[in-house]
Amino acid sequence: MVAVTPISLDHMQWLGDTLAAIATNKAAVIQPGSRVVSAQQETRVTAILEHATQQVQAAWQAVDVPVEILVDTPAQLRLQIAGVPYELGLRGQMQAENVRLVWQILAQLDLPTTPENRQLGLSQATLFGRLTVTGQVIYDGAHNPAGAQQLANELNRWGLRGHVILILGMLADKDTVAIQAALTPLARQVIGVTADNQRAMLATDISQHTATLGEAMTQAKQLATATDWIVVAGSFYTIKGVITHGDLASEHDAFI
């Protein structure tokens, strides 16, 4: 079986500089006789995936799974999936697309699961650095334009525009202009940091207000008011560097 998650512009130095090129490269994993399911994609991406499936005589099994968002807050995400309500351990409306894909996989595997089994799995599934909420701090890798826009959309839905202290560190070989364009308008203050990687963009090229990874969280907390949220974003290397110097140091091996 091949399950294709949403395809966007990322890792372009290896996969290609257009969505079509990236989709074509990723379609190479489809093998003869395999069953293929997919998240919702742009029309041209779906066409490429379907064509690749036909070319190798695999079976295109992608179907729509009805998903409705019931509750979406920093504290809770509840979805109704195929008519049944579930609470997720992850956050963010983008998880609706992920569970659509999971339900397709379960259908193809024909596993004897119950709603109780599925609830347990969804509630325990977490990934540190993907809209992770700890107190009034949000950690999100947001290392490409699509990820940054998803984070921005969620911050807007949660009513946090203008109430964000943004700790931002990016890799220079990413689309840093698009990432900044998505995130910085939501922030009351941007603290630029140099991510913990040799490919990192310098903090001084991100913001006039800079800090070391070790100082960033302390500075953000000093700047934050009671209604502000601290958001750490731009790269998983940034998150790792910030938490290694803070209270969550024991978490970093789980995601980097």
N, C-alpha and C positions, 0 to 999 in steps of 0.2 A: 504494500500500500504506500502511496505517496500523498502526503497532506501538505498543501501549499498555503502558507500564511500570507497576509497582505504584503504585496511587493511594492516597494517604494525606492526612491533614489538613495542608495547607500553603498558603501564599499565600491565606489565607481572606478577606483584605480585597478580593480580586479574584474569586476563584472560588466563594465560598460558605462557609458556616460548618458544613456537614455533609458527610459523605462522599458522600451521594447528590447533593447540589448540585454538589460538585466533579466527580464522575463525569459528571454531565449536561453540565456546561460543557466538560469535556475531550472528551466524545463528539461535540461539534460539529465536530471536525476530520474526522470520517468523511464521506467524499464518495460520491456515487452511483457504483456500479461498482467501488469500491475493495475490496481484500482486507484483512481485519482480523485481526491476530494479537494476542495479549495474554499478559502474564505472569499468573501465578495471582493472582486478586483475591478480595476478600470476595464472598460470594454475591450480595449486593444490588448491588455494583458490576458484576459480570459480567452480571447481568440488565439493568442500564441500558445497558451497552455492546452487548449482543446486541439489545436492542430498538431502539437507535439505528441499528444496522447494518441491521436489517430495514426500518426506516422509510425509509431512503434507497436501498433495494435494493442494498446492498453485500453482500459475502460474508464470513460469519464463518468464519475458517479456524484459529482457535485450537485447538491440540492439546497434549497432555501430552508432554514430552520427559523420559525417565528420566535423572536426574542423581544420582550418589552421591558423597559427600564421602570422599575417600581419606586426605588429610592436610590438617590445618588448624592451622597454627602461625603466629606472627609472621613466620617466615622463609619459609614455603612454603604454597601452596594448590594441592592436586591434586584434580581432579574426574574422575570417570568419566562421560562424557556419551554416552548412547546406546550404551553398551558399550565405549567407547574412552577410555583415560586421557589426560588433558591437564594440563599445569602452567600456572597463570595468573600473569600479572604483577601482577594485583590481589590483594587480600586480603579475607577475610571470607566467611562462609557465605552471605551475601546474594547473592554472585556466582552461586550456583547458580541463582537465579531469573533473573538477567540472561542467563546462557548459554542457559537454556530459551527465552528470547525470541529470542536471536540465532539459535539453531538453527531456530526457526520462520521467521524472516526469510529465512535461507539457503534453506530448502525452498521458500518462495514465489517467490524470485528464480530458483530453479533454476540456481544458479551451479555451475560445474564445479570444485568445491574438493576437495582431498584432506585426509586427516587431518594431513599434514605442513603444508599451507597453514594449516589451522585452528589447529594448535599454534603456528605462527609468529605468527599474529594475536593469539591469546590471551596469549602470553608477552610480547608487546610492548605490549599495551594497558595503559596506566596513567593515573591521574588524581590529581594531587597534591592531597591534602586528603581523599581517600576511603580511610580506613584505610591511610595511608602510614606505613611503618615505616622509621625512620632511626636505626640504633643501638638505643637503648632509649627512643626518643621516637616517639610515635604522633600523627599529625595526622589529625583527622577533623572535617569540617564540622558534622555532628550538629546541624543548626539547626532541626529540628522534632521532635516527640515520637517519630515512627517512626524517624527517623535516630538519635536519642539512644538509643532502646531497642536498635536494632541494634548500636550501638557497645557498649553495656553488655553485651549478650549475648555479643559476641565477647570482650570483656575477661574475662568470666566463663569462657568456654570455654578461654581461654589461661591460666587460673589466676592472674589478676592482681588479683583482689579483695583490697583491703587493701594492695596494693603499688603504688598509683597516686598520683602527685602531679598533680593536675588543674589545668591553667590553663584557666579557663572565662570566656568573654566572649560575651554574647548580645545580640540586638536586642530592644528592649523590646516590639515589636509581635508577637513570636513567643510561643508557649506556654511561657514561661520556667519556670513551675512544674513542668510535666511533664518538661521537659528536665532540670531539676535533680533531680527525683525519680528519674529513671532513672540519672543519672551520679554524683551526689555520694555515695551509699552505698558505692560501690566505692573511693572515694578515701581515702587516709590524710591528705591535706592538700589543701584547695581554695584556689587563688590566684585571686581575682577580678580581672578586667581589664575596662577599658572598650574595647569593640571599635572599630575604626577606621571609624566611621560615625555620622552625626548622629542615627540612630535607636537608638543603642546604649543598653543598660541600664548604669547606673553600676556600677563595680566594687564600690563600698561596699554596693550592694543585692544583691550576689551572695555576698560573703564578708567576714568581718572581716579576713581576711588579703588584702591587695590589693597590686597592683604596676602599674606602667606597662607598656605593651606592650614597651618597650625593656628593662625590668628583669626581666620575668616569667621568661624562660628561665634567667637567671643565678640568680634566687632558687630556682627549681625544682631546679636542679642542686645548689645548696647544701643543700637539704632532702633530696634523694634519697640513699638508701643503695644499696649494690651490687645489691640485689634489687628496687629500685623502678623503675617505668617512669613517664616523664613523658607525659601525655596533654594535647594542646592541642585544645580542642573548643568547640562552641557557636555558631560562625559562621565562614564562610570569611573574613570581615573580620578576625576574631580571628587566624586562621592567618596571613593576609597581614601583619598588623601585627607579629606575633611574629617571623616569619622575615625580614621586612624589616630588623629590628634584629639579625639573627643570621647564622649561617654559610650559610643557605640563601636569602639574599636574591635570588639570580639565578633562583630557581624560581618566584617569585610570579606572574609574568605568564602562566604556563601554566594557572592555574586561577581567576583573579579578573579 
